[in-house]
Amino acid sequence: MSRGVLVTGSSSGIGRAVAEAFAALGDRVAVHYGSNRAAAEQALAALPGSGHVLLTGDLADPMATQTLADEAEAALGGVDVLVNNAAVATGQENAHAVAGVSYADWQAVWQRMAAVNLFGTANLTYCVTRHMIDRGAPGRVVNIGSRGAYRGEPDHPAYGATKAAVHAFGQSLAVSLAPHGIAVASVAPGFTATDRVADRLDGDQGERLRGQSPFGRVGTPAEVAAAVVYLASAEAAWASGAVLDLNGASHLR
């Protein structure tokens, strides 16, 4: 049976791969974007099947987040699966090691990453799962966390901290939402080859990144998508509360 699936930040990268994987199963997908409408339209047009929709909304804005949940619920005829993928990612422009930034810049980065990565995820999950509860329908929530929650992000501590919080948030909701038939799990990818970080895979830096894994490579968006699809399946209800490492044995815990 076709499901309604909302994937945040699905105009490119891991989110787009996740959207494509669900669409390939025959599900109806809401492609969400924050600012790059052109990329989102391309992602939407590339999805197989029908019933897909394009939605936008700033997850740092609680009201816009509620509107996104309501619009997805209406457009898809009910959201059965929520994939919390959207996040402020790491980059040179938002590096914030203590010794390298001013106090004002430190605060700005922390506030932005927390607003999207943590509060945006929490608020959207609340709004979407309340719709599930009101419909009396089972559902799935899959959060995209990070290896950095465990391995550490010395140049981007706010990123590591917010991803660790997302993991813990998912585990708390796994317990509280289970009586409603809603399973919640997370994946924690290591470095993943997307267009946004393609330049990091060049030269010595790329060799170091590939050398982190005994497989001698980095992950792919399709590998993350495959794990998300499994965790969102009916067969994975017993995995609720899990945080699945997807890092090619580059960090073991």
Secondary structure, DSSP 8 states (H G I E B T S, - for coil): ---EEEETT-SSHHHHHHHHHHHHTT-EEEEEESS-HHHHHHHHHT-SSS--EEEE--TTSHHHHHHHHHHHHHHHTS--EEEE-------GGG---GGGS-HHHHHHHHHHHIIIIIIIHHHHHHHHHHHHHHHT--EEEEEE--THHHH--TT-HHHHHHHHHHHHHHHHHHHHHGGGTEEEEEEEE-SB--GGGGGGGSHHHHHHHHHTSTTSS-B-HHHHHHHHHHHTSGGGGGGTT-EEEESTTSS--
